[in-house]
């Protein structure tokens, strides 16, 4: 066989230019370079922005969160015993001291976003507070929160006392202010205020003198309908401090004269004076009456040898009198005492009681009187302190003064409210006193238990005391003889059998005695010249008002 030819492998072909792998074009390279540059700039911008955000966040970080905010509900969880300071106690000698105060926010005013002024109030006292943004101490967030506190919120304030460079006229404490370092909300408001305490506290003469300022006038009915807010005013805080003072001085004087305080029932089985002016209430299967006074109980206590007694308690009068000086319920300051010789022993003790109260009110409560006078400007109450003593007129002498002033005698069988006030003006002009006594009233004007005059049975051993021409006390010697008492009952149309338990007390032997009843609110109203007795009553009751 012939040898086969070897197989030859063809040489590899070189790639042609058309099939070669081309690189990016110049335009592509430019485009990529631009995108890379853009991404780099965006990254740099983002980094810078993040840095700025971090710096801003650091700058705005609230470092004062522990220094302000709402406190947890006080459920007596803890008792750290941190001493509190009363606003009234603040003074320049405390400059630089740190104090803790609980108060109401009466007003607040932000000045920009770095400063807030406050007027803090406690009772009749107020002080200016100042919150200023400061690094590491008071943050902007703290200032913003504090500026948003509602008026009348209760706050707990810690701050440093600083002397004020000039008197702060908007506060009662005018020589210092409190620079706030901490402020926490104790109790906020869940409803809208019916009026601001600042408006309610503004004197009427200030409103009239500044008509262009358009101050809001808060009317008496609006005040009484929202009495809780109205009672917060510095005027009312002072009024009721003075009311407390009258009760305290009444007790103090009588305790010193050997009296003891009693507490008589207000539910009675019979009317004590006039059946037309008593409240009748259901009493199980029968009826009862609300006491018009503790008169019967006082006299029975004298029959029980208590000798000298007094009571401070509610008195009820079912009289449809919608006047400035009448209420259906008020507080009576009543007393009764034995007589040794003459009923003027009682009259003179009562006179001494009033003089004691007038003097001590002026002495002990001067700040409160001045506070009330800002809202109710009035002539200072006057009484006689000289050796002549308190002015005492007989009923006949009082009538003669009115007749001399032009009042017809025929209308003066009794002295009505209008003529009482007229008599007050006459007495002030002639005797320079607002306080006087009228003695010897006609018997027909007095209740059945009043002792007749021994020489003229048409007159009585009775008296009324007056302030600024209005009656504030009515009193008399009482009938202590059971036969005469029963006779006087029948003359007034009262069946003695209907008051047998009262009458029986005198059948067992009772000493001569007398006393009087004082209207607390009326004394307060007239001493301060408040013009309406409802202003002198915490929650007044009259024919049209049973709430609040």
C-alpha positions in Angstrom: 0.0 0.0 0.0 1.2 3.3 -0.7 2.0 5.7 2.3 -0.9 8.2 3.1 -0.1 12.0 3.0 0.0 13.7 6.5 -3.0 15.8 7.4 -2.1 19.6 7.6 -3.8 21.9 10.2 -4.6 25.2 8.6 -2.9 28.2 10.3 -5.2 30.3 12.7 -6.5 33.3 11.2 -5.7 36.7 12.7 -8.9 38.6 13.8 -9.8 41.3 11.5 -10.0 44.9 12.5 -13.8 44.9 12.2 -14.1 42.1 14.8 -11.7 43.6 17.4 -13.1 44.7 21.0 -13.2 48.5 20.9 -12.7 50.6 24.2 -15.1 53.5 25.4 -15.3 56.4 23.2 -14.1 59.8 24.1 -17.6 61.1 24.6 -18.3 58.2 26.9 -15.3 58.8 28.9 -16.3 62.5 29.3 -19.8 61.5 30.3 -18.4 59.1 32.9 -16.1 61.7 34.2 -18.9 64.2 34.6 -21.1 61.7 36.4 -18.3 60.8 38.8 -17.7 64.4 39.5 -21.4 65.0 40.1 -21.5 62.0 42.4 -18.5 63.2 44.3 -20.0 66.7 44.7 -23.3 65.2 45.9 -21.5 63.0 48.4 -19.6 66.0 49.7 -22.8 68.1 49.9 -24.6 65.2 51.7 -21.7 64.9 54.1 -21.7 68.7 54.7 -25.5 68.7 55.2 -25.2 65.8 57.6 -22.5 67.7 59.5 -24.7 70.8 59.6 -27.7 68.7 60.8 -25.6 67.2 63.5 -24.4 70.6 64.5 -28.0 72.0 64.5 -29.3 69.0 66.4 -26.5 69.4 69.0 -27.3 73.1 69.2 -31.1 72.5 69.7 -30.8 69.6 72.0 -33.0 70.3 75.0 -30.7 70.1 78.0 -33.4 71.5 80.3 -36.0 68.8 80.2 -35.7 68.2 83.9 -36.2 71.8 84.7 -39.8 72.2 83.4 -42.9 70.3 82.4 -46.0 68.8 84.0 -45.6 67.0 87.3 -47.1 63.6 87.8 -50.5 63.5 89.6 -49.8 64.1 93.3 -51.0 60.9 95.0 -48.6 61.5 98.0 -46.0 59.3 96.4 -43.1 61.0 98.1 -42.4 63.6 100.7 -39.0 65.2 100.1 -39.8 68.0 102.6 -38.5 70.8 100.5 -39.3 74.1 102.3 -41.6 76.4 100.4 -41.6 80.2 100.7 -44.7 82.5 100.8 -44.7 85.3 98.3 -45.6 87.7 101.2 -42.2 86.8 102.8 -40.1 87.8 99.9 -37.9 90.9 100.5 -34.6 92.5 99.4 -32.7 90.9 102.2 -33.2 87.6 100.4 -31.3 88.8 97.3 -29.4 85.9 95.8 -31.3 83.2 97.7 -32.9 80.3 95.9 -36.6 79.8 96.8 -39.4 77.4 96.0 -42.9 78.8 95.5 -46.2 77.3 94.6 -48.5 79.9 93.0 -51.0 80.6 90.3 -50.1 82.2 87.0 -52.1 85.4 87.0 -50.5 86.8 83.8 -47.6 86.0 81.5 -46.0 87.8 78.6 -43.3 86.5 76.3 -40.8 89.0 75.0 -39.3 87.4 71.8 -38.4 83.7 72.2 -35.8 84.1 74.9 -37.6 85.9 77.8 -41.0 85.4 79.6 -42.4 87.7 82.3 -44.9 86.2 84.9 -47.1 87.6 87.6 -47.4 84.9 90.3 -50.2 85.1 92.9 -50.9 83.7 96.3 -54.0 85.0 98.0 -53.6 88.8 98.1 -49.9 88.7 97.3 -48.1 88.7 94.0 -44.6 88.8 92.6 -43.0 89.2 89.2 -41.2 86.2 87.8 -38.7 86.3 85.0 -37.5 83.4 82.8 -34.5 84.1 80.5 -32.9 81.6 78.1 -29.3 80.9 79.2 -26.8 78.2 78.1 -27.0 75.1 80.2 -29.7 76.6 82.4 -32.8 77.6 80.5 -33.4 76.2 77.0 -35.5 77.8 74.2 -37.9 74.8 74.5 -38.3 75.6 78.2 -39.1 79.2 77.5 -41.6 78.3 74.8 -43.4 75.8 77.1 -43.5 78.3 79.9 -44.9 81.0 77.7 -47.8 78.7 76.8 -49.0 78.1 80.4 -52.6 79.1 80.8 -53.6 81.9 83.2 -54.7 80.5 86.6 -52.5 77.4 86.2 -50.9 76.3 89.4 -47.1 76.0 89.1 -44.2 75.1 91.3 -41.4 77.6 90.7 -37.8 77.5 91.8 -35.8 80.6 91.3 -33.4 83.2 92.6 -34.6 86.3 94.4 -33.2 89.4 92.9 -33.6 93.0 94.0 -35.6 95.0 91.5 -33.9 98.2 90.2 -37.3 100.0 90.3 -40.7 99.3 91.9 -42.7 96.7 90.1 -46.2 98.3 90.1 -48.0 95.3 88.7 -47.1 93.2 91.8 -47.8 93.6 95.6 -44.2 92.7 96.3 -42.5 95.5 94.4 -38.9 95.5 95.5 -37.9 92.0 94.3 -38.5 89.6 91.5 -37.8 85.9 91.1 -35.4 84.8 88.3 -36.8 81.3 87.4 -34.5 78.3 87.2 -37.2 75.6 87.2 -41.0 75.7 86.6 -43.4 72.8 86.7 -47.1 72.5 86.2 -48.9 71.2 89.3 -52.5 71.7 88.0 -53.7 73.0 84.7 -57.1 74.0 83.3 -59.5 71.6 81.7 -62.0 74.3 80.6 -62.0 78.0 79.5 -62.0 80.7 82.1 -65.3 82.6 82.2 -63.3 85.8 82.8 -59.7 86.6 83.9 -58.9 87.2 87.5 -57.1 90.4 86.4 -60.3 91.7 84.9 -62.3 90.7 87.9 -59.8 92.5 90.2 -59.8 95.7 88.3 -61.5 98.6 90.2 -64.6 100.1 88.6 -63.1 103.6 88.7 -60.1 102.4 86.6 -62.5 101.0 84.0 -64.4 104.2 83.8 -61.3 106.4 83.7 -59.8 104.3 80.8 -62.7 103.8 78.4 -60.3 103.9 75.4 -58.5 100.8 76.8 -61.8 98.9 76.6 -61.3 96.9 79.8 -63.7 94.1 80.4 -66.3 94.8 83.1 -67.2 91.7 85.1 -70.8 92.1 86.4 -71.9 90.8 89.8 -74.2 88.1 88.4 -71.4 86.8 86.2 -69.1 86.8 89.3 -71.6 84.9 91.4 -72.3 82.4 88.7 -68.6 81.6 88.5 -67.9 82.3 92.2 -64.8 80.0 92.5 -62.9 82.1 90.0 -64.2 85.4 91.4 -63.1 84.4 94.9 -59.5 84.1 93.7 -59.3 87.9 93.2 -57.0 89.7 95.7 -60.0 91.8 96.6 -62.1 88.8 97.6 -59.2 87.1 99.4 -59.0 90.3 101.5 -62.8 90.5 102.1 -63.0 87.0 103.5 -59.8 87.4 105.6 -61.7 90.3 107.2 -64.8 88.2 107.6 -62.7 85.7 109.4 -61.3 88.5 111.5 -64.8 89.7 112.6 -65.7 86.2 113.7 -62.4 85.8 115.5 -62.7 89.2 117.3 -66.3 88.4 118.3 -65.2 85.2 119.9 -62.1 86.7 121.5 -64.0 89.6 123.2 -66.8 87.4 124.5 -64.5 84.7 125.7 -62.8 87.3 127.7 -66.1 88.4 129.3 -67.0 84.9 130.6 -69.2 83.8 127.7 -69.3 80.2 126.3 -70.1 79.2 122.8 -73.2 77.1 122.2 -74.5 75.3 119.1 -78.3 75.2 118.7 -80.4 73.1 116.3 -81.5 74.7 113.0 -84.6 72.4 112.7 -87.4 73.6 114.9 -91.0 72.5 115.6 -92.4 76.0 115.6 -91.7 79.4 114.0 -89.5 81.5 116.3 -90.8 84.9 115.3 -93.1 85.5 112.3 -94.7 82.4 110.7 -94.7 84.3 107.3 -90.9 84.5 107.2 -89.9 80.9 108.0 -88.9 78.1 105.7 -91.2 75.1 106.2 -89.6 71.7 105.4 -90.9 68.1 105.4 -89.9 66.3 108.6 -90.8 62.6 108.3 -94.6 62.5 108.8 -94.8 66.1 109.9 -93.3 69.5 109.3 -90.4 71.5 110.7 -89.1 75.0 110.3 -85.6 76.3 109.6 -84.5 78.5 112.5 -84.8 82.3 112.0 -82.4 82.8 114.8 -81.0 80.9 117.8 -83.3 83.1 120.0 -85.3 80.4 121.7 -82.2 78.2 122.4 -80.2 81.1 123.8 -83.0 82.0 126.2 -83.4 78.4 127.3 -79.7 78.2 127.9 -80.0 81.2 130.2 -82.8 79.4 132.0 -80.4 76.5 132.3 -77.9 78.8 134.2 -75.4 79.2 131.4 -75.3 82.9 132.4 -73.6 84.2 129.2 -73.7 82.4 125.8 -73.0 83.2 122.2 -73.4 81.4 118.9 -72.0 81.8 115.4 -74.2 80.0 112.9 -76.6 80.1 109.9 -79.9 82.0 110.1 -82.7 81.5 107.6 -85.3 84.1 106.5 -88.0 83.2 104.0 -88.4 86.8 102.9 -88.8 87.6 99.2 -86.5 90.6 99.5 -84.3 91.2 96.5 -82.4 94.2 98.0 -78.8 95.0 98.4 -78.8 94.0 102.1 -81.0 91.0 102.4 -80.3 87.3 101.9 -82.4 84.2 102.7 -79.5 82.6 104.6 -76.8 84.5 106.4 -74.4 84.0 109.4 -75.7 85.3 112.7 -73.4 86.4 115.6 -75.8 86.0 118.5 -75.4 86.4 122.2 -77.5 86.4 125.4 -76.6 87.2 129.0 -78.2 87.6 132.4 -79.0 91.1 133.6 -78.3 92.1 137.2 -80.1 95.5 137.3 -80.7 97.1 133.9 -80.8 96.1 130.3 -78.3 98.7 129.4 -75.7 96.3 130.9 -76.3 94.3 127.7 -76.4 97.4 125.4 -73.1 98.6 126.9 -71.4 95.2 126.5 -72.5 95.1 122.9 -71.2 98.6 122.3 -67.8 97.5 123.8 -67.8 94.5 121.5 -68.3 96.6 118.4 -65.6 99.1 119.4 -63.2 96.2 120.0 -63.9 94.8 116.6 -63.6 98.2 114.8 -60.3 99.0 116.5 -58.7 95.6 116.0 -59.8 95.3 112.4 -58.1 98.5 111.6 -55.0 97.5 113.6 -54.7 93.8 112.6 -56.0 93.9 109.1 -54.8 97.2 107.6 -53.2 95.4 104.6 -56.5 93.7 103.7 -58.5 96.9 104.2 -56.2 98.7 101.9 -56.5 95.9 99.3 -60.3 96.1 99.3 -60.2 99.9 99.2 -58.4 99.8 95.8 -61.5 98.1 94.3 -64.1 99.9 96.5 -62.9 103.4 97.3 -64.8 104.7 100.3 -64.6 107.1 103.2 -62.9 105.5 106.1 -65.4 104.1 108.6 -65.7 106.4 111.6 -66.7 105.9 115.2 -66.4 108.0 118.4 -63.5 107.3 120.6 -63.8 110.4 122.9 -65.1 110.6 126.5 -68.6 111.2 125.1 -68.7 107.6 123.9 -70.9 106.1 121.2 -73.8 108.2 120.1 -77.1 106.9 121.6 -80.4 108.2 120.4 -83.9 107.3 121.6 -86.3 106.3 118.8 -88.1 109.6 119.4 -84.9 111.6 119.0 -84.1 109.8 115.8 -87.6 110.6 114.4 -87.1 114.2 115.4 -83.8 114.4 113.5 -85.6 113.1 110.4 -88.5 115.5 110.8 -86.1 118.4 111.1 -84.6 117.2 107.8 -87.9 117.3 106.1 -89.4 113.8 106.5 -93.2 113.9 107.4 -93.7 112.7 110.9 -96.7 110.6 109.9 -94.6 108.2 107.9 -92.2 107.6 110.8 -94.1 105.1 112.9 -91.3 102.9 111.7 -88.0 104.0 110.1 -87.8 102.3 106.7 -84.6 101.5 104.8 -84.6 104.8 102.9 -85.0 106.9 106.1 -82.4 104.8 107.9 -79.9 105.8 105.3 -81.0 109.4 105.5 -80.6 109.3 109.3 -77.1 107.9 108.8 -76.2 110.9 106.6 -77.7 113.3 109.1 -75.7 111.7 112.0 -72.5 111.7 110.0 -72.9 115.4 109.2 -73.9 116.4 112.7 -71.9 114.0 114.9 -69.1 112.9 112.6 -69.7 109.2 113.2 -70.9 106.2 111.1 -71.7 104.2 114.2 -74.6 104.9 116.5 -77.4 103.2 118.6 -81.1 103.8 118.7 -82.9 102.8 122.0 -86.5 102.5 123.1 -88.3 101.2 120.0 -92.1 101.1 119.9 -93.4 97.8 121.3 -95.5 97.1 118.2 -92.3 96.9 116.1 -90.7 94.2 118.2 -91.2 90.4 118.6 -93.3 88.9 121.4 -90.4 88.1 123.7 -89.3 91.8 124.1 -89.7 93.3 127.5 -92.0 96.4 127.6 -90.8 99.7 129.0 -91.7 100.0 132.8 -93.2 103.5 132.4 -94.7 103.5 128.9 -96.1 100.1 127.7 -96.1 101.4 124.1 -92.3 101.4 124.2 -89.9 98.5 124.7 -86.5 97.9 126.3 -85.0 97.3 122.9 -82.3 98.8 120.7 -80.8 98.6 117.3 -77.2 99.4 116.3 -76.3 101.1 113.0 -73.4 101.4 110.6 -73.4 103.9 107.8 -77.2 104.3 108.3 -78.1 100.6 108.1 -79.1 98.3 111.0 -76.5 95.7 111.9 -77.9 94.5 115.3 -81.3 94.2 116.8 -81.6 93.3 120.5 -83.5 93.8 123.7 -84.3 92.7 127.2 -86.4 89.6 127.0 -89.5 88.7 128.8 -88.5 86.1 131.5 -91.8 85.9 133.3 -93.9 83.0 131.9 -97.3 84.7 132.5 -96.3 87.9 130.7 -94.6 85.9 128.0 -97.8 83.9 127.3 -99.8 87.2 127.2 -97.4 88.7 124.7 -97.6 85.6 122.5 -101.3 85.9 122.4 -101.1 89.6 121.5 -98.9 88.7 118.5 -101.3 85.9 117.4 -99.2 83.0 118.6 -100.8 80.1 120.5 -98.6 79.5 123.7 -99.4 75.8 123.4 -97.5 75.7 120.0 -94.3 76.7 121.9 -94.9 74.8 125.1 -91.3 73.6 125.5 -90.0 77.1 125.2 -92.6 78.5 127.6 -91.9 75.7 130.1 -88.3 76.8 130.5 -89.5 80.0 132.1 -92.0 78.3 134.3 -89.0 76.6 136.0 -87.5 80.0 137.0 -85.4 82.2 134.7 -83.2 85.2 135.5 -83.7 88.6 133.8 -81.7 88.6 130.6 -81.1 90.2 127.2 -79.1 90.0 124.1 -78.8 90.7 120.4 -78.3 89.3 117.0 -75.7 90.6 114.5 -75.6 90.0 110.8 -72.0 89.0 110.0 -72.2 89.8 106.2 -73.9 93.1 106.9 -71.2 94.3 109.3 -68.6 93.4 106.7 -70.4 95.0 103.8 -70.9 98.3 105.7 -67.4 98.4 107.3 -65.9 98.1 103.8 -68.7 99.8 101.9 -69.1 97.0 99.4 -72.5 98.2 98.3 -74.1 94.7 98.1 -74.3 92.1 100.8 -73.7 89.3 98.3 -70.1 90.5 98.0 -69.7 89.7 101.7 -71.1 86.2 101.4 -69.0 83.2 100.3 -71.8 81.6 98.3 -74.9 83.9 98.7 -78.4 82.7 99.0 -81.3 85.0 98.0 -84.8 84.4 96.5 -83.3 83.9 93.1 -80.1 82.1 93.9 -79.5 78.6 95.2 -76.3 77.9 93.3 -73.4 77.6 93.3 
